[in-house]
Amino acid sequence: MLTEKRYELILELLDKKRSVTVPEIKEVLGVSESTIRRDLNALDKAVFGGPVSSDGTFTGTEPSVAQKMELQQEEKRRIAQFAAGLIQPDDFVYLDAGTTTGYILDYLPARSATFVTNAVSHAKRLAAAGNRVILIGGELKGTTEAVIGSQAILMIQSYHFTKGFFGTNGVSKRHGFTTPDPNEALVKQEAMRQTERCYVLADSQKFGMVSSVTFGGFEEATILTETEPPEGFSGSKNIRVAK
């Protein structure tokens, strides 16, 4: 099979399934794992700009908020409750868009801190509960309901957050925290730079997943998850399990 044809089939498989492993690619293409890994390394540079790992599972699309709400609900709530307990009344908090970060709001006391967020739904709920909230301005992304763009980045640059809570589509030691959208990644990246203590909320299904764009290095945040991390991540000092 020609190299170009293998590339095409790998990308088609990724687009259809949203995630795919090396053994799955091998079964479809009928070639060796070493060939697949070479193809992935080439696609890594040509298509994904660096974040694809031949040791993980690859995700290329962004589920909608409604779709995400159906996934790992119990796990996300455990993580969110633990995260909410880290917020103090005098904190100046950045709250990223996302379903897991949204669950934090279910466990916050009224008037618990000052919040800055790029999620319209988060801002409405925070304000209704009596919290002081600042909504980042910019372009509203339909699928994730996140505010993105240069205006959002410029606004974030003027703030200095004591704590920040971020969602992610994947967690990888090599590629860090990843998301499918370059524009959303830039907003996350800038908010992390402006935050003293960064927390990434990731249920166990996110470990070993790699999406299209990296917004933070693996060591740049404390990872909050609901269970002991899988092999390859165990022993990492920046992972905290929600109790």
Solvent accessible surface area in square Angstrom, and as a share of the most:
residue,aa,sasa,rsa
1,M,121,0.54
2,L,138,0.69
3,T,51,0.30
4,E,123,0.55
5,K,89,0.38
6,R,30,0.11
7,Y,59,0.22
8,E,83,0.37
9,L,43,0.21
10,I,5,0.03
11,L,59,0.29
12,E,72,0.32
13,L,28,0.14
14,L,12,0.06
15,D,96,0.50
16,K,161,0.68
17,K,98,0.42
18,R,104,0.38
19,S,35,0.23
20,V,1,0.01
21,T,44,0.26
22,V,8,0.04
23,P,83,0.52
24,E,61,0.28
25,I,0,0.00
26,K,87,0.37
27,E,149,0.67
28,V,83,0.48
29,L,14,0.07
30,G,67,0.65
31,V,34,0.20
32,S,55,0.35
33,E,64,0.29
34,S,62,0.40
35,T,20,0.12
36,I,0,0.00
37,R,79,0.29
38,R,150,0.55
39,D,4,0.02
40,L,5,0.03
41,N,65,0.33
42,A,36,0.28
43,L,5,0.02
44,D,9,0.05
45,K,169,0.72
46,A,86,0.67
47,V,77,0.44
48,F,30,0.12
49,G,70,0.67
50,G,34,0.33
51,P,6,0.04
52,V,5,0.03
53,S,6,0.04
54,S,14,0.09
55,D,124,0.64
56,G,16,0.15
57,T,27,0.15
58,F,6,0.02
59,T,16,0.09
60,G,25,0.24
61,T,45,0.26
62,E,32,0.14
63,P,19,0.12
64,S,38,0.24
65,V,37,0.21
66,A,73,0.56
67,Q,89,0.40
68,K,38,0.16
69,M,77,0.34
70,E,130,0.58
71,L,91,0.45
72,Q,53,0.24
73,Q,80,0.35
74,E,129,0.58
75,E,50,0.23
76,K,9,0.04
77,R,90,0.33
78,R,107,0.39
79,I,0,0.00
80,A,0,0.00
81,Q,103,0.46
82,F,49,0.21
83,A,0,0.00
84,A,8,0.06
85,G,59,0.57
86,L,31,0.15
87,I,16,0.08
88,Q,88,0.39
89,P,105,0.66
90,D,127,0.66
91,D,13,0.06
92,F,44,0.18
93,V,0,0.00
94,Y,0,0.00
95,L,0,0.00
96,D,0,0.00
97,A,5,0.04
98,G,26,0.25
99,T,13,0.08
100,T,10,0.06
101,T,0,0.00
102,G,9,0.09
103,Y,10,0.04
104,I,0,0.00
105,L,19,0.09
106,D,63,0.33
107,Y,71,0.27
108,L,27,0.14
109,P,90,0.56
110,A,60,0.47
111,R,180,0.66
112,S,8,0.05
113,A,10,0.08
114,T,27,0.16
115,F,0,0.00
116,V,0,0.00
117,T,0,0.00
118,N,1,0.00
119,A,2,0.02
120,V,52,0.30
121,S,48,0.31
122,H,12,0.05
123,A,9,0.07
124,K,138,0.59
125,R,112,0.41
126,L,3,0.01
127,A,55,0.42
128,A,92,0.71
129,A,49,0.38
130,G,32,0.31
131,N,12,0.06
132,R,156,0.57
133,V,38,0.22
134,I,36,0.18
135,L,78,0.39
136,I,1,0.01
137,G,24,0.23
138,G,39,0.38
139,E,113,0.51
140,L,101,0.50
141,K,28,0.12
142,G,67,0.64
143,T,64,0.37
144,T,10,0.06
145,E,72,0.32
146,A,0,0.00
147,V,6,0.04
148,I,7,0.04
149,G,21,0.20
150,S,84,0.54
151,Q,114,0.50
152,A,0,0.00
153,I,32,0.16
154,L,118,0.59
155,M,59,0.26
156,I,0,0.00
157,Q,82,0.36
158,S,78,0.51
159,Y,45,0.17
160,H,140,0.63
161,F,4,0.02
162,T,46,0.27
163,K,18,0.08
164,G,0,0.00
165,F,0,0.00
166,F,0,0.00
167,G,11,0.10
168,T,9,0.05
169,N,23,0.12
170,G,0,0.00
171,V,0,0.00
172,S,9,0.06
173,K,104,0.44
174,R,149,0.54
175,H,17,0.08
176,G,1,0.01
177,F,0,0.00
178,T,0,0.00
179,T,1,0.01
180,P,19,0.12
181,D,25,0.13
182,P,78,0.49
183,N,75,0.38
184,E,6,0.03
185,A,3,0.03
186,L,89,0.45
187,V,0,0.00
188,K,7,0.03
189,Q,55,0.24
190,E,16,0.07
191,A,0,0.00
192,M,14,0.06
193,R,158,0.58
194,Q,34,0.15
195,T,15,0.09
196,E,132,0.59
197,R,138,0.50
198,C,14,0.08
199,Y,15,0.06
200,V,0,0.00
201,L,2,0.01
202,A,0,0.00
203,D,2,0.01
204,S,29,0.19
205,Q,114,0.51
206,K,46,0.19
207,F,18,0.07
208,G,24,0.24
209,M,39,0.17
210,V,3,0.02
211,S,1,0.01
212,S,19,0.12
213,V,38,0.22
214,T,55,0.32
215,F,3,0.01
216,G,5,0.05
217,G,27,0.26
218,F,14,0.06
219,E,137,0.62
220,E,111,0.50
221,A,8,0.06
222,T,34,0.20
223,I,0,0.00
224,L,0,0.00
225,T,0,0.00
226,E,8,0.04
227,T,59,0.34
228,E,119,0.53
229,P,18,0.11
230,P,58,0.36
231,E,168,0.75
232,G,49,0.47
233,F,18,0.08
234,S,74,0.48
235,G,74,0.71
236,S,22,0.14
237,K,206,0.87
238,N,21,0.11
239,I,22,0.11
240,R,102,0.37
241,V,25,0.14
242,A,2,0.01
243,K,195,0.83
